[in-house]
Amino acid sequence: MEVQFQADTKMYSRLIAEICLYLRQNQPVNDWSAVVLYPSRSVDTGDIKHYREFFMSQRVRRIYLDELSSESSPPIGIATVKLIVTSEHTAIIEARELVERTRLEINSPIKQQQLLQLIETILLYKFPTMTKEEMEKMFSISELKNTRYFQDVFQEGKQEGIEEGQRQEKLRMVARFLKLGLTVEQVAEELGLSIEEVKQAAQNL
């Protein structure tokens, strides 16, 4: 799955090249397909004329998050990524529902934690100043409190230690946001870090 939140005219040439390289190097036994997630149709500026067959055969599919019906129930992974483009109020409501869906629908503890950490990351992106009390008030389910953010950042201790923990967590989030298509400048602005801190964190990770 590819998440693309910025216009990129060379998106599909890069994607198909990466897929073909992966197939050549790994020779997977299972069949393959790809999904590209966009916040809206206007961001999809890639030219598919050389890759038409991949789309006609549904090998490669495009999903526009703002066009997903609010009454439908998309797969939990897609619904989670959709949080990025929802309003802050809607994101809180949908995040609560997703935490509950994760608990009920995902049997693997490892996959549960991965999804919860993704929900957590998106919430931090949308609410970078959220405190421990505010997070606990919104999400009382114990699984969320066991994620890395609560374990590493919202631990008891001096305020100085908490602030440093928050900074370290932001640095760990840099790679995730860059993979979502944000620029270095956008990541720095959203996380409250300097551009140099973002660049350094990206190199370290």
N, C-alpha and C positions, 0 to 999 in steps of 0.2 A: 504494500500500500504506500502510495506517495501522497504526501500532504503538501499542497502548493498554495501559498497565500500571497504570492506576488506574481505579477504578469511576467512571463518569460517566453519569448518567441521561439526559443530553441528547446523548450521543455521536452517535446516528444522525441526529438533526435537524440537527446541525452538519455531519456528514459529507455528507448528501444535499444540503444547501444549498450546500456548497463545490463539490460535483461539478457541480450545476446551474449555478452561477455560472461555473465553468471552461468548461463546454460552451458557454454563451452567449457568453462573451468570446472564446473561441479557435476555436470551430466546427471541431473536429478532424475529419479525414477518416476516420481509423481508428475502429473500434468501441472500446468501453471496458468495463472491469470493475474492481471494487475488492475488495481483501482487507483484512480487519481482523485483526490478530494480537493475541491475548490470552495472558497467561501461564497462565491457567486459566479455566474456565467461570464461576467465582464472580465474576470481575471484570466479566463482561459483564452490566451492569445496565441497559443502554439499552432503551427501549421501541420495538419495531419495528412496532407495530400500524398506523401510518400509512404504513409503507414496506414492507409485506409482499411486494408484487409484486417489489421489487428482490431480495429474498432467494429467493423462489420461482423466479425466472428465472435465479438464479445470477449476476446482475449484481454483487451484493454477497455475498461469502462471508466466513465467520468461521472462524478457525483457532485452536484452543486448544493452545498449545505443549506443555503437560504431557500431552496426550492423544496426541501423535504417537508411534507405536510406535518403540521403540529399534531394532527390527529392520528398519524401513523405511528408505528413502533419500529423504528429502524434497528438494525443490529446494535448491540450494546457498544461495540467499538466505535461505530460511526456516530452514534448518539453522543458518546463522550467527546469526540473531536468537535462535534457541532456546538458544544459549550463555548468554544472560542468566539463564535460569531453571534452569540445571543446577548441580549442586554444583561446588565448586572443583576437585576431583579429576577429575570427569567433563569439566569444561570444558577442562582441559588436554589430555586425550586427544582430545576432539572437535575442539579447535582445531588440533591437529596434523593430523588427518584433513582438516579443511577447507582448511588451507594447501595440502596435497597435491592435494586436489580442485580447488582454484582453479588450481593450476599445470597440471593435466592437462585440465580441462574448459573453462576460459575462454581463448579465443584472443586476445581483445583485451587488449593491455598496459594500457590505461587502465582497463578493467573489472577486470582483475586487481588493480591498485593500489587501486581503490575497495573491493573486497571485503577485501583484506588490511588496509586501514586500518580497516574496520569490525571485523574480527576483533581487530585491535590495540586499538581503542577499548574493546571489550567486555572484553578481558583486563585493561586498565588499570582499568576499573571494578571488576572482581572482585579484582585484585591491585594496588592502588595503590602498594604499597611495593616492587614487583618491581625488581630491579637489572638492569643491563646483562648481567652474567654469568649471572644466572638466566634471563633472557629468551633469551639465546643458547644456553644449555644445553638449554632446552626446544625451541627452534625454530632449527634449523641451516640451514634453507632460505634461500638468499640473497635471494629476493624479499622476505621479511619484513624483512630488515635494510636494505632500500632504501626502506622507508616513511618517512613524515615523522618519526615518533617517533624512529627511530634516527638519521636525518639531523640533526634539530634538537636533540634532547635528549641522546641518548647519544653525543655527540661527545667527542673527547678534549679535555682542558682541565682547568682548576682546578675543584675541587669546588664553589666558589662559583658558577662559571658553569654547571655542570651543574644545581645546585639551582634557579637562576633559569630555566634552560631547562625544567626539569620543571614549574615553576610556570606558565610561559607556555603549556606544552602543556595543563595542566589548565584554564587559562582558555579555550583554544580548544575544549576538550571540552564546555564548559558548554552551548552551544547544542544539541549532539547529544543530551545527556542530557535537556534540557528537552523536546526533541521526542519523546523516548521516553516522556514522561508523568510524569517525576519532578518533584516540587515543588522550589522554590528551596532549602528547608531540607534536603531529601534530597540534592540535588546538592552542597550545601556540605559535608554530613557525609561523603559518599562520596569527594569529592575532597580533603578536608582544607582547604577554603577557608572564609572567613567569608561570611556571608549577603550582606554589602555587596559583597564581591568578586564573588560570583555575579551579583548584580543588575547591577553595573556592567559585567561581561563580557557579560551578555545584551543590555544596551543598546548596547554598542559593536559587537556582532556583528549 
